[in-house]
Amino acid sequence: SYEMTQPLSVSVALGETARLTCGADNIGIRNLHWYQQRPGQAPVLVMYRDDNRPSGIPERFSGSNSGNTATLTISRVQAGDEGDYYCQVWYNYTGVFGGGTKLTVL
Amino acid sequence: QLQLQESGPGLLRPSETLSLTCTVSGGSLNDPTYYWGWLRQPPGKGLEWIGSIDYSGPTFYNPSLKSRLTISVDTSRNRFSLTLTSVTAADTAVYYCASNHRATRLYYFDYWGQGTLVTVSS
């Protein structure tokens, strides 16, 4: 199996930059995707293939993936960015998710 | 734009069989861009991939659920289904269906249903 590690929580002040990480062995060689889940809602894809934003996702969201760490960066954080964020890869014909990070906007 | 909607019972007793259906609109199950997936989220916990299916039949299952799991597709009704046998309290979760984008071998989940809560309790 393939395990990905995300910090349980990240806090950032309104308007600042949040950096959410996803760590795993050689994750940089994999296509890494990110999802945002606001409380009580279904997940929403916010980044695919490391650094590609789906239509409708603000430019404030960016991604990178290299070595053993992938990062989702949210610039100029807004209150509406609060929620849980999950990384995901497709490994050996299975979907694998990280444990998720709760983003709190102060 | 694809829309997915889960349906099925909300309450089961231990040892019963869970059956859920996902109806797809705004697109066809025959679209080779997608697999079709099931995922779940226990209360207060993270996302877990259950399995995915190709419209032509090949399936991919979470190894931890494989012995109890069947995912099938009904292209005539544009829907796909999940069957999970011998449920326990550990299967209590919100169950989501989602399109599993597979073009260029990326395999991400781009359209999701709203989710349906399934509770297993005696």
gemmi code that builds the backbone of each chain (N, CA, C; Angstrom):
import gemmi

chains = {
    "A": [
        ("SER", (0.835, -1.191, 0.000), (0.000, 0.000, 0.000), (0.875, 1.249, 0.000)),
        ("TYR", (0.276, 2.377, -0.257), (1.002, 3.637, -0.356), (0.403, 4.589, 0.664)),
        ("GLU", (1.214, 5.074, 1.556), (0.716, 5.937, 2.625), (1.190, 7.366, 2.427)),
        ("MET", (0.260, 8.285, 2.578), (0.566, 9.713, 2.446), (0.239, 10.410, 3.757)),
        ("THR", (1.130, 11.270, 4.176), (0.997, 11.927, 5.475), (0.691, 13.402, 5.305)),
        ("GLN", (-0.377, 13.833, 5.973), (-0.737, 15.247, 6.002), (-0.794, 15.720, 7.449)),
        ("PRO", (-0.374, 16.939, 7.719), (-0.527, 17.456, 9.086), (-2.002, 17.547, 9.434)),
        ("LEU", (-2.325, 17.275, 10.692), (-3.724, 17.275, 11.107), (-4.367, 18.641, 10.940)),
        ("SER", (-3.605, 19.683, 11.238), (-4.203, 21.010, 11.185), (-3.170, 22.065, 10.795)),
        ("VAL", (-3.662, 23.082, 10.132), (-2.873, 24.261, 9.778), (-3.730, 25.484, 10.052)),
        ("SER", (-3.149, 26.465, 10.707), (-3.851, 27.716, 10.960), (-3.134, 28.860, 10.262)),
        ("VAL", (-3.894, 29.769, 9.698), (-3.300, 30.893, 8.979), (-4.186, 32.114, 9.157)),
        ("ALA", (-3.555, 33.247, 9.234), (-4.311, 34.493, 9.394), (-4.964, 34.876, 8.072)),
        ("LEU", (-6.093, 35.525, 8.193), (-6.819, 36.014, 7.025), (-5.904, 36.863, 6.143)),
        ("GLY", (-5.877, 36.546, 4.858), (-5.065, 37.315, 3.930), (-3.644, 36.810, 3.762)),
        ("GLU", (-3.225, 35.918, 4.628), (-1.874, 35.365, 4.523), (-1.862, 34.146, 3.598)),
        ("THR", (-0.730, 33.459, 3.567), (-0.553, 32.306, 2.684), (-0.540, 31.009, 3.484)),
        ("ALA", (-1.341, 30.059, 3.039), (-1.372, 28.730, 3.664), (-0.638, 27.740, 2.774)),
        ("ARG", (0.167, 26.929, 3.402), (0.880, 25.865, 2.685), (0.533, 24.526, 3.308)),
        ("LEU", (-0.149, 23.713, 2.557), (-0.589, 22.407, 3.029), (0.262, 21.341, 2.359)),
        ("THR", (0.817, 20.445, 3.160), (1.740, 19.466, 2.614), (1.180, 18.052, 2.629)),
        ("CYS", (1.720, 17.252, 1.750), (1.357, 15.839, 1.628), (2.652, 15.096, 1.372)),
        ("GLY", (3.047, 14.256, 2.314), (4.328, 13.598, 2.207), (4.209, 12.099, 1.998)),
        ("ALA", (5.085, 11.580, 1.136), (5.145, 10.127, 0.898), (6.422, 9.823, 0.137)),
        ("ASP", (6.784, 8.576, 0.144), (7.997, 8.148, -0.533), (7.895, 8.406, -2.033)),
        ("ASN", (8.812, 9.236, -2.540), (8.853, 9.534, -3.973), (7.524, 10.024, -4.543)),
        ("ILE", (6.810, 10.803, -3.764), (5.511, 11.275, -4.233), (5.648, 12.130, -5.483)),
        ("GLY", (6.823, 12.695, -5.676), (7.058, 13.572, -6.821), (6.918, 12.885, -8.167)),
        ("ILE", (6.989, 11.559, -8.207), (6.846, 10.853, -9.473), (5.386, 10.515, -9.771)),
        ("ARG", (4.505, 10.831, -8.851), (3.096, 10.472, -9.007), (2.255, 11.691, -9.359)),
        ("ASN", (1.130, 11.439, -10.007), (0.166, 12.494, -10.269), (-0.646, 12.718, -8.993)),
        ("LEU", (-0.535, 13.888, -8.438), (-1.090, 14.195, -7.123), (-2.253, 15.174, -7.271)),
        ("HIS", (-3.327, 14.881, -6.590), (-4.537, 15.698, -6.695), (-4.970, 16.160, -5.306)),
        ("TRP", (-5.654, 17.293, -5.255), (-6.084, 17.887, -3.985), (-7.589, 18.149, -4.003)),
        ("TYR", (-8.206, 17.951, -2.848), (-9.633, 18.195, -2.680), (-9.856, 19.080, -1.468)),
        ("GLN", (-10.828, 19.963, -1.583), (-11.282, 20.785, -0.474), (-12.645, 20.266, -0.037)),
        ("GLN", (-12.838, 20.149, 1.259), (-14.153, 19.747, 1.771), (-14.575, 20.715, 2.864)),
        ("ARG", (-15.547, 21.514, 2.549), (-16.125, 22.408, 3.557), (-17.066, 21.602, 4.439)),
        ("PRO", (-17.302, 22.065, 5.674), (-18.153, 21.311, 6.610), (-19.517, 20.997, 6.024)),
        ("GLY", (-19.880, 19.724, 6.113), (-21.196, 19.294, 5.662), (-21.371, 19.192, 4.163)),
        ("GLN", (-20.279, 19.356, 3.411), (-20.389, 19.320, 1.960), (-19.541, 18.200, 1.380)),
        ("ALA", (-19.821, 17.873, 0.129), (-19.005, 16.896, -0.582), (-17.655, 17.514, -0.948)),
        ("PRO", (-16.640, 16.695, -1.098), (-15.334, 17.215, -1.534), (-15.415, 17.861, -2.911)),
        ("VAL", (-14.506, 18.806, -3.123), (-14.389, 19.494, -4.404), (-12.933, 19.400, -4.857)),
        ("LEU", (-12.729, 19.024, -6.092), (-11.381, 18.972, -6.657), (-10.857, 20.391, -6.829)),
        ("VAL", (-9.715, 20.697, -6.235), (-9.139, 22.037, -6.367), (-7.809, 22.041, -7.122)),
        ("MET", (-7.202, 20.871, -7.283), (-5.943, 20.792, -8.028), (-5.787, 19.372, -8.549)),
        ("TYR", (-5.397, 19.236, -9.828), (-5.132, 17.905, -10.355), (-3.769, 17.874, -11.025)),
        ("ARG", (-3.210, 16.712, -11.098), (-1.873, 16.518, -11.667), (-0.909, 17.580, -11.150)),
        ("ASP", (-0.825, 17.641, -9.850), (0.155, 18.456, -9.119), (-0.163, 19.949, -9.096)),
        ("ASP", (-0.335, 20.554, -10.280), (-0.371, 22.016, -10.343), (-1.376, 22.548, -11.355)),
        ("ASN", (-2.451, 21.788, -11.588), (-3.456, 22.211, -12.551), (-4.776, 22.513, -11.839)),
        ("ARG", (-5.268, 23.719, -12.066), (-6.517, 24.118, -11.425), (-7.710, 23.800, -12.325)),
        ("PRO", (-8.710, 23.095, -11.762), (-9.948, 22.914, -12.547), (-10.628, 24.252, -12.790)),
        ("SER", (-11.508, 24.270, -13.763), (-12.278, 25.476, -14.041), (-13.034, 25.901, -12.792)),
        ("GLY", (-12.975, 27.199, -12.502), (-13.711, 27.741, -11.365), (-12.910, 27.837, -10.079)),
        ("ILE", (-11.729, 27.255, -10.046), (-10.878, 27.350, -8.864), (-10.012, 28.606, -8.989)),
        ("PRO", (-10.008, 29.447, -7.970), (-9.281, 30.722, -8.074), (-7.785, 30.536, -8.281)),
        ("GLU", (-7.180, 31.534, -8.892), (-5.734, 31.508, -9.125), (-4.948, 31.544, -7.821)),
        ("ARG", (-5.613, 31.892, -6.742), (-4.946, 31.904, -5.431), (-4.460, 30.503, -5.030)),
        ("PHE", (-5.048, 29.488, -5.652), (-4.664, 28.108, -5.371), (-3.576, 27.676, -6.354)),
        ("SER", (-2.490, 27.148, -5.807), (-1.427, 26.634, -6.665), (-0.860, 25.365, -6.037)),
        ("GLY", (-0.160, 24.584, -6.848), (0.363, 23.329, -6.337), (1.746, 23.027, -6.851)),
        ("SER", (2.454, 22.189, -6.113), (3.762, 21.713, -6.528), (3.945, 20.303, -5.991)),
        ("ASN", (4.857, 19.590, -6.624), (5.094, 18.203, -6.203), (6.499, 17.799, -6.625)),
        ("SER", (7.334, 17.500, -5.634), (8.715, 17.140, -5.937), (9.279, 16.314, -4.795)),
        ("GLY", (10.120, 15.378, -5.140), (10.763, 14.576, -4.104), (9.751, 13.802, -3.280)),
        ("ASN", (9.766, 14.034, -1.993), (8.870, 13.325, -1.078), (7.725, 14.185, -0.556)),
        ("THR", (7.544, 15.382, -1.135), (6.520, 16.296, -0.616), (5.777, 17.015, -1.735)),
        ("ALA", (4.462, 16.983, -1.628), (3.600, 17.800, -2.480), (3.004, 18.903, -1.616)),
        ("THR", (2.793, 20.068, -2.224), (2.303, 21.221, -1.478), (1.170, 21.900, -2.226)),
        ("LEU", (0.107, 22.168, -1.501), (-0.979, 23.015, -1.995), (-0.818, 24.367, -1.314)),
        ("THR", (-0.672, 25.405, -2.099), (-0.493, 26.750, -1.563), (-1.726, 27.585, -1.849)),
        ("ILE", (-2.235, 28.213, -0.817), (-3.395, 29.089, -0.957), (-2.949, 30.485, -0.557)),
        ("SER", (-2.924, 31.375, -1.523), (-2.501, 32.756, -1.270), (-3.698, 33.606, -0.877)),
        ("ARG", (-3.410, 34.651, -0.126), (-4.463, 35.599, 0.277), (-5.683, 34.845, 0.803)),
        ("VAL", (-5.453, 34.057, 1.807), (-6.474, 33.165, 2.345), (-7.725, 33.939, 2.766)),
        ("GLN", (-8.867, 33.350, 2.433), (-10.166, 33.935, 2.781), (-10.889, 33.014, 3.764)),
        ("ALA", (-11.880, 33.568, 4.435), (-12.647, 32.775, 5.399), (-13.276, 31.554, 4.730)),
        ("GLY", (-13.678, 31.706, 3.485), (-14.307, 30.613, 2.752), (-13.374, 29.482, 2.393)),
        ("ASP", (-12.073, 29.646, 2.646), (-11.115, 28.584, 2.367), (-11.028, 27.568, 3.509)),
        ("GLU", (-11.671, 27.908, 4.622), (-11.656, 26.972, 5.750), (-12.278, 25.639, 5.375)),
        ("GLY", (-11.688, 24.577, 5.887), (-12.220, 23.257, 5.635), (-11.114, 22.224, 5.714)),
        ("ASP", (-11.451, 21.031, 5.263), (-10.477, 19.939, 5.243), (-9.940, 19.773, 3.830)),
        ("TYR", (-8.665, 19.502, 3.746), (-8.010, 19.324, 2.449), (-7.353, 17.947, 2.402)),
        ("TYR", (-7.604, 17.249, 1.306), (-7.091, 15.889, 1.147), (-6.248, 15.785, -0.122)),
        ("CYS", (-5.125, 15.104, -0.021), (-4.355, 14.756, -1.206), (-4.729, 13.341, -1.643)),
        ("GLN", (-4.511, 13.058, -2.922), (-4.915, 11.760, -3.463), (-4.019, 11.371, -4.633)),
        ("VAL", (-3.699, 10.087, -4.702), (-3.000, 9.538, -5.855), (-3.723, 8.264, -6.281)),
        ("TRP", (-3.367, 7.800, -7.444), (-3.835, 6.501, -7.938), (-2.616, 5.600, -7.927)),
        ("TYR", (-2.643, 4.588, -7.093), (-1.471, 3.748, -6.883), (-1.845, 2.291, -7.054)),
        ("ASN", (-1.197, 1.636, -7.976), (-1.401, 0.194, -8.156), (-2.882, -0.135, -8.335)),
        ("TYR", (-3.529, 0.637, -9.192), (-4.941, 0.441, -9.535), (-5.876, 0.669, -8.347)),
        ("THR", (-5.454, 1.477, -7.388), (-6.317, 1.833, -6.269), (-6.228, 3.322, -5.988)),
        ("GLY", (-7.315, 3.888, -5.475), (-7.301, 5.276, -5.051), (-6.793, 5.365, -3.618)),
        ("VAL", (-5.900, 6.292, -3.369), (-5.319, 6.455, -2.042), (-5.413, 7.915, -1.627)),
        ("PHE", (-5.921, 8.147, -0.428), (-6.056, 9.499, 0.108), (-5.134, 9.680, 1.307)),
        ("GLY", (-4.642, 10.892, 1.461), (-4.008, 11.255, 2.704), (-5.058, 11.418, 3.784)),
        ("GLY", (-4.606, 11.541, 5.024), (-5.531, 11.617, 6.139), (-6.279, 12.933, 6.268)),
        ("GLY", (-5.810, 13.946, 5.538), (-6.502, 15.231, 5.542), (-5.915, 16.232, 6.520)),
        ("THR", (-5.997, 17.502, 6.132), (-5.556, 18.616, 6.968), (-6.718, 19.570, 7.159)),
        ("LYS", (-6.959, 19.936, 8.409), (-7.987, 20.929, 8.687), (-7.358, 22.319, 8.635)),
        ("LEU", (-7.820, 23.132, 7.706), (-7.342, 24.505, 7.580), (-8.258, 25.445, 8.351)),
        ("THR", (-7.649, 26.172, 9.285), (-8.388, 27.167, 10.066), (-7.890, 28.547, 9.703)),
        ("VAL", (-8.809, 29.435, 9.418), (-8.471, 30.819, 9.089), (-8.727, 31.692, 10.316)),
        ("LEU", (-7.688, 32.308, 10.798), (-7.780, 33.112, 12.029), (-8.227, 34.545, 11.763)),
    ],
    "B": [
        ("GLN", (-22.320, 19.362, -17.834), (-21.616, 19.045, -16.603), (-22.274, 17.838, -15.937)),
        ("LEU", (-21.452, 16.924, -15.510), (-21.981, 15.735, -14.875), (-22.641, 16.052, -13.542)),
        ("GLN", (-23.714, 15.321, -13.265), (-24.338, 15.353, -11.953), (-24.558, 13.915, -11.503)),
        ("LEU", (-24.245, 13.665, -10.237), (-24.384, 12.325, -9.696), (-25.242, 12.385, -8.443)),
        ("GLN", (-26.067, 11.364, -8.264), (-26.971, 11.326, -7.131), (-27.030, 9.926, -6.559)),
        ("GLU", (-26.681, 9.827, -5.276), (-26.740, 8.541, -4.600), (-28.148, 8.265, -4.083)),
        ("SER", (-28.503, 7.002, -4.007), (-29.774, 6.616, -3.392), (-29.601, 5.245, -2.746)),
        ("GLY", (-30.369, 5.060, -1.679), (-30.295, 3.798, -0.965), (-30.753, 3.965, 0.470)),
        ("PRO", (-30.840, 2.877, 1.207), (-31.317, 2.940, 2.592), (-30.338, 3.649, 3.502)),
        ("GLY", (-30.880, 4.320, 4.504), (-30.028, 5.059, 5.424), (-29.664, 4.278, 6.679)),
        ("LEU", (-30.402, 3.199, 6.941), (-30.187, 2.453, 8.179), (-30.177, 0.959, 7.887)),
        ("LEU", (-29.161, 0.300, 8.406), (-29.033, -1.141, 8.247), (-28.715, -1.773, 9.599)),
        ("ARG", (-29.049, -3.033, 9.723), (-28.667, -3.809, 10.903), (-27.348, -4.512, 10.613)),
        ("PRO", (-26.562, -4.789, 11.636), (-25.336, -5.561, 11.431), (-25.635, -6.877, 10.734)),
        ("SER", (-24.736, -7.237, 9.846), (-24.770, -8.464, 9.032), (-25.623, -8.316, 7.770)),
        ("GLU", (-26.355, -7.215, 7.635), (-27.156, -7.020, 6.427), (-26.268, -6.583, 5.254)),
        ("THR", (-26.910, -6.485, 4.088), (-26.202, -6.090, 2.875), (-26.585, -4.674, 2.480)),
        ("LEU", (-25.568, -3.866, 2.260), (-25.774, -2.486, 1.821), (-25.820, -2.441, 0.300)),
        ("SER", (-26.857, -1.798, -0.223), (-26.966, -1.586, -1.669), (-27.224, -0.123, -1.946)),
        ("LEU", (-26.366, 0.484, -2.704), (-26.505, 1.890, -3.100), (-26.440, 1.997, -4.615)),
        ("THR", (-27.150, 2.994, -5.121), (-27.143, 3.266, -6.548), (-26.765, 4.711, -6.788)),
        ("CYS", (-26.023, 4.936, -7.833), (-25.645, 6.285, -8.244), (-26.172, 6.523, -9.653)),
        ("THR", (-27.043, 7.513, -9.777), (-27.601, 7.864, -11.076), (-26.843, 9.051, -11.649)),
        ("VAL", (-26.411, 8.903, -12.882), (-25.597, 9.917, -13.542), (-26.441, 10.679, -14.567)),
        ("SER", (-26.358, 11.980, -14.537), (-27.016, 12.814, -15.542), (-26.008, 13.812, -16.100)),
        ("GLY", (-26.324, 14.349, -17.259), (-25.422, 15.301, -17.896), (-24.277, 14.641, -18.620)),
        ("GLY", (-24.310, 13.344, -18.724), (-23.255, 12.596, -19.402), (-23.599, 11.126, -19.431)),
        ("SER", (-22.775, 10.352, -20.112), (-23.047, 8.936, -20.287), (-22.026, 8.072, -19.563)),
        ("LEU", (-22.502, 6.983, -18.996), (-21.591, 6.032, -18.366), (-20.628, 5.432, -19.386)),
        ("ASN", (-20.998, 5.484, -20.656), (-20.154, 4.939, -21.707), (-18.995, 5.861, -22.074)),
        ("ASP", (-18.926, 7.019, -21.477), (-17.857, 7.968, -21.780), (-16.514, 7.387, -21.357)),
        ("PRO", (-15.600, 7.164, -22.290), (-14.315, 6.547, -21.938), (-13.397, 7.459, -21.127)),
        ("THR", (-13.819, 8.708, -20.916), (-13.022, 9.618, -20.077), (-13.021, 9.177, -18.614)),
        ("TYR", (-14.044, 8.409, -18.235), (-14.245, 8.154, -16.809), (-14.300, 6.677, -16.456)),
        ("TYR", (-13.802, 6.392, -15.261), (-14.315, 5.303, -14.471), (-15.412, 5.930, -13.603)),
        ("TRP", (-16.069, 5.058, -12.823), (-17.118, 5.529, -11.917), (-16.842, 4.957, -10.539)),
        ("GLY", (-16.765, 5.853, -9.550), (-16.236, 5.425, -8.260), (-17.179, 5.598, -7.096)),
        ("TRP", (-16.885, 4.819, -6.069), (-17.545, 4.951, -4.769), (-16.481, 5.275, -3.724)),
        ("LEU", (-16.828, 6.187, -2.828), (-15.952, 6.579, -1.739), (-16.810, 6.724, -0.494)),
        ("ARG", (-16.179, 6.730, 0.665), (-16.937, 6.903, 1.891), (-16.133, 7.677, 2.916)),
        ("GLN", (-16.854, 8.179, 3.923), (-16.239, 8.991, 4.954), (-16.944, 8.715, 6.268)),
        ("PRO", (-16.338, 7.952, 7.150), (-16.934, 7.738, 8.474), (-17.072, 9.061, 9.210)),
        ("PRO", (-18.011, 9.171, 10.114), (-18.225, 10.428, 10.839), (-16.941, 10.929, 11.492)),
        ("GLY", (-16.568, 12.152, 11.191), (-15.402, 12.772, 11.791), (-14.068, 12.272, 11.277)),
        ("LYS", (-14.082, 11.461, 10.228), (-12.835, 10.893, 9.717), (-12.612, 11.294, 8.260)),
        ("GLY", (-11.536, 10.757, 7.686), (-11.145, 11.132, 6.343), (-11.811, 10.314, 5.264)),
        ("LEU", (-11.428, 10.633, 4.027), (-11.999, 9.973, 2.865), (-11.347, 8.616, 2.623)),
        ("GLU", (-12.164, 7.668, 2.203), (-11.681, 6.340, 1.854), (-12.245, 5.946, 0.490)),
        ("TRP", (-11.386, 5.575, -0.415), (-11.811, 5.054, -1.718), (-12.295, 3.623, -1.535)),
        ("ILE", (-13.492, 3.342, -2.090), (-14.066, 2.002, -1.987), (-13.738, 1.185, -3.243)),
        ("GLY", (-13.991, 1.790, -4.403), (-13.740, 1.068, -5.633), (-14.217, 1.864, -6.833)),
        ("SER", (-13.804, 1.429, -8.006), (-14.196, 2.087, -9.251), (-14.486, 1.042, -10.307)),
        ("ILE", (-15.297, 1.452, -11.296), (-15.661, 0.535, -12.357), (-15.600, 1.235, -13.691)),
        ("ASP", (-15.206, 0.500, -14.698), (-15.232, 0.962, -16.072), (-16.579, 0.569, -16.681)),
        ("TYR", (-17.103, 1.360, -17.606), (-18.417, 1.066, -18.176), (-18.460, -0.307, -18.846)),
        ("SER", (-17.319, -0.755, -19.330), (-17.266, -2.051, -20.006), (-17.094, -3.211, -19.024)),
        ("GLY", (-16.960, -2.890, -17.745), (-16.993, -3.955, -16.760), (-15.835, -4.104, -15.813)),
        ("PRO", (-14.584, -3.825, -16.222), (-13.475, -3.996, -15.276), (-13.676, -3.183, -14.002)),
        ("THR", (-13.329, -3.817, -12.882), (-13.506, -3.167, -11.594), (-12.184, -3.106, -10.835)),
        ("PHE", (-12.103, -2.144, -9.959), (-10.931, -1.938, -9.112), (-11.446, -1.741, -7.698)),
        ("TYR", (-11.016, -2.566, -6.773), (-11.559, -2.552, -5.431), (-10.485, -2.236, -4.398)),
        ("ASN", (-10.912, -1.576, -3.333), (-10.051, -1.416, -2.166), (-9.781, -2.813, -1.587)),
        ("PRO", (-8.516, -3.180, -1.460), (-8.225, -4.532, -0.967), (-8.863, -4.844, 0.384)),
        ("SER", (-9.033, -3.834, 1.206), (-9.592, -4.066, 2.547), (-11.083, -4.380, 2.507)),
        ("LEU", (-11.736, -4.112, 1.373), (-13.181, -4.339, 1.248), (-13.516, -5.392, 0.199)),
        ("LYS", (-12.527, -5.817, -0.535), (-12.737, -6.630, -1.731), (-13.582, -7.865, -1.492)),
        ("SER", (-13.405, -8.515, -0.346), (-14.118, -9.772, -0.090), (-15.617, -9.555, 0.101)),
        ("ARG", (-16.035, -8.331, 0.391), (-17.449, -8.044, 0.662), (-18.100, -7.153, -0.399)),
        ("LEU", (-17.347, -6.772, -1.383), (-17.744, -5.675, -2.260), (-18.030, -6.130, -3.681)),
        ("THR", (-19.095, -5.557, -4.256), (-19.364, -5.693, -5.681), (-19.809, -4.335, -6.212)),
        ("ILE", (-19.196, -3.908, -7.283), (-19.629, -2.697, -7.977), (-20.032, -3.104, -9.384)),
        ("SER", (-21.198, -2.632, -9.810), (-21.707, -2.992, -11.123), (-22.215, -1.752, -11.837)),
        ("VAL", (-22.405, -1.881, -13.133), (-22.842, -0.750, -13.936), (-24.033, -1.157, -14.792)),
        ("ASP", (-24.982, -0.260, -14.936), (-26.158, -0.452, -15.781), (-26.193, 0.690, -16.782)),
        ("THR", (-25.602, 0.465, -17.940), (-25.510, 1.545, -18.919), (-26.872, 1.927, -19.488)),
        ("SER", (-27.822, 0.987, -19.514), (-29.146, 1.296, -20.068), (-29.881, 2.316, -19.212)),
        ("ARG", (-29.585, 2.330, -17.919), (-30.216, 3.285, -17.006), (-29.250, 4.380, -16.564)),
        ("ASN", (-28.056, 4.337, -17.117), (-27.026, 5.324, -16.781), (-26.782, 5.419, -15.275)),
        ("ARG", (-26.594, 4.283, -14.666), (-26.343, 4.277, -13.240), (-25.400, 3.135, -12.887)),
        ("PHE", (-24.755, 3.271, -11.742), (-23.896, 2.214, -11.247), (-24.188, 1.994, -9.769)),
        ("SER", (-23.818, 0.827, -9.292), (-24.267, 0.411, -7.967), (-23.134, -0.175, -7.137)),
        ("LEU", (-23.355, -0.144, -5.852), (-22.428, -0.726, -4.874), (-23.199, -1.711, -4.016)),
        ("THR", (-22.607, -2.859, -3.779), (-23.155, -3.838, -2.844), (-22.050, -4.229, -1.878)),
        ("LEU", (-22.342, -4.075, -0.591), (-21.381, -4.409, 0.460), (-22.074, -5.360, 1.436)),
        ("THR", (-21.563, -6.553, 1.550), (-22.206, -7.557, 2.384), (-21.694, -7.526, 3.822)),
        ("SER", (-22.446, -8.146, 4.696), (-22.044, -8.351, 6.106), (-21.563, -7.070, 6.757)),
        ("VAL", (-22.382, -6.041, 6.720), (-21.972, -4.746, 7.263), (-21.876, -4.799, 8.783)),
        ("THR", (-20.988, -3.950, 9.297), (-20.853, -3.752, 10.734), (-20.890, -2.260, 11.025)),
        ("ALA", (-20.801, -1.925, 12.294), (-20.808, -0.515, 12.673), (-19.656, 0.246, 12.008)),
        ("ALA", (-18.580, -0.438, 11.697), (-17.435, 0.199, 11.050), (-17.740, 0.667, 9.633)),
        ("ASP", (-18.839, 0.207, 9.066), (-19.242, 0.636, 7.725), (-20.146, 1.868, 7.767)),
        ("THR", (-20.443, 2.350, 8.960), (-21.217, 3.589, 9.080), (-20.410, 4.746, 8.509)),
        ("ALA", (-20.997, 5.448, 7.553), (-20.261, 6.499, 6.860), (-21.194, 7.255, 5.918)),
        ("VAL", (-20.738, 8.395, 5.461), (-21.351, 9.038, 4.306), (-20.715, 8.408, 3.069)),
        ("TYR", (-21.556, 7.915, 2.193), (-21.094, 7.271, 0.970), (-21.286, 8.233, -0.204)),
        ("TYR", (-20.211, 8.400, -0.963), (-20.237, 9.263, -2.134), (-20.005, 8.445, -3.404)),
        ("CYS", (-20.694, 8.840, -4.460), (-20.292, 8.368, -5.774), (-19.640, 9.544, -6.500)),
        ("ALA", (-18.747, 9.220, -7.423), (-17.993, 10.269, -8.101), (-17.509, 9.776, -9.457)),
        ("SER", (-17.346, 10.701, -10.365), (-16.702, 10.370, -11.632), (-15.201, 10.300, -11.399)),
        ("ASN", (-14.604, 9.261, -11.910), (-13.185, 8.979, -11.699), (-12.479, 9.226, -13.037)),
        ("HIS", (-12.038, 10.477, -13.213), (-11.435, 10.888, -14.476), (-10.198, 10.061, -14.745)),
        ("ARG", (-10.160, 9.429, -15.906), (-9.044, 8.528, -16.172), (-8.274, 8.884, -17.443)),
        ("ALA", (-8.673, 9.933, -18.126), (-7.949, 10.325, -19.328), (-6.511, 10.664, -18.973)),
        ("THR", (-5.614, 10.334, -19.843), (-4.171, 10.552, -19.650), (-3.676, 9.931, -18.348)),
        ("ARG", (-4.405, 8.949, -17.881), (-4.001, 8.135, -16.724), (-3.805, 8.967, -15.463)),
        ("LEU", (-4.681, 9.938, -15.250), (-4.554, 10.802, -14.082), (-5.340, 10.300, -12.884)),
        ("TYR", (-6.553, 9.797, -13.142), (-7.341, 9.128, -12.111), (-7.656, 10.006, -10.914)),
        ("TYR", (-8.335, 11.102, -11.156), (-8.842, 11.917, -10.056), (-10.368, 11.925, -10.086)),
        ("PHE", (-10.965, 12.445, -9.009), (-12.415, 12.436, -8.862), (-12.930, 13.858, -9.049)),
        ("ASP", (-13.560, 14.117, -10.176), (-13.887, 15.500, -10.502), (-15.333, 15.900, -10.240)),
        ("TYR", (-16.267, 14.994, -10.339), (-17.652, 15.304, -10.015), (-18.136, 14.330, -8.937)),
        ("TRP", (-18.772, 14.899, -7.924), (-19.193, 14.120, -6.777), (-20.696, 14.247, -6.574)),
        ("GLY", (-21.291, 13.173, -6.051), (-22.645, 13.286, -5.545), (-22.636, 14.014, -4.216)),
        ("GLN", (-23.811, 14.299, -3.709), (-23.913, 15.029, -2.440), (-23.608, 14.148, -1.238)),
        ("GLY", (-23.640, 12.822, -1.452), (-23.372, 11.896, -0.366), (-24.646, 11.447, 0.319)),
        ("THR", (-24.609, 10.219, 0.823), (-25.740, 9.681, 1.561), (-25.220, 8.986, 2.815)),
        ("LEU", (-25.817, 9.317, 3.943), (-25.378, 8.740, 5.214), (-25.979, 7.352, 5.384)),
        ("VAL", (-25.119, 6.401, 5.636), (-25.534, 5.041, 5.938), (-25.114, 4.715, 7.364)),
        ("THR", (-26.082, 4.337, 8.167), (-25.820, 4.005, 9.565), (-26.090, 2.523, 9.774)),
        ("VAL", (-25.144, 1.864, 10.397), (-25.309, 0.451, 10.737), (-25.451, 0.356, 12.243)),
        ("SER", (-26.627, -0.084, 12.677), (-26.897, -0.129, 14.112), (-27.968, -1.166, 14.392)),
        ("SER", (-27.825, -1.815, 15.511), (-28.839, -2.795, 15.912), (-29.954, -2.117, 16.697)),
    ],
}
model = gemmi.Model(1)
for chain_id, residues in chains.items():
    chain = gemmi.Chain(chain_id)
    for i, (resn, *xyz) in enumerate(residues, 1):
        res = gemmi.Residue()
        res.name, res.seqid = resn, gemmi.SeqId(i, " ")
        for name, pos in zip(("N", "CA", "C"), xyz):
            atom = gemmi.Atom()
            atom.name, atom.element = name, gemmi.Element(name[0])
            atom.pos, atom.b_iso = gemmi.Position(*pos), 0.0
            res.add_atom(atom)
        chain.add_residue(res)
    model.add_chain(chain)
structure = gemmi.Structure()
structure.add_model(model)
structure.setup_entities()
